[in-house]
Amino acid sequence: MSKQLVFNLNTLRPILAHAVASKTQRLTETQLCDPALWKEGAKPTERGWVEPGDVDQSKVGPALWIVNDAAGGIGITSSGDPPQYLDAGNDRVLTAWAVGFDPERDGDCSERARALTGGVAFTESVDAREVLRMMEAAPHARTLRVRVSPRKLTIVVR
């Protein structure tokens, strides 16, 4: 059975713009463990990953990260480096929260997030250029919808 997350495109647009404009990207654990992304001669640690400086940034495209946080919120952030902060002097990363999963607006979201994700914390990387193409193909769309199933995420712009 799949479940759905809904994001407001107006909230998502500046995050998408940051990801696409950033010259370098922050990396997920999956990317740090992917030998196809490593620079020549990179040596993995005992745990099987390399340091961020050992990844060839030319092989890493701009991405949006679908994440859940410690408060149970589920949102989308930019992978752009440096991170895009909420405002100057703030260490909170700008996040477009899924409807019903904003920890400030919707209270403790952890039970709803657990029901949706099975209690698994995650960071899923989505190609920002592909999301931008989807938005350009649907200029009157107002939401980005992410269908969550046990094996995959499906993204639709409506």
Secondary structure by P-SEA (a helix, b strand, c coil): cccccccccccaaaaaaaaaaccbbbbccccccccccccccccccccccccccccccccccbbbbbccccccccbbbbccccccccccccccccccccccccccccccaaaaaaaacccbbbbbbccaaaaaaaaaacccccbbbbbbcccbbbbbcc
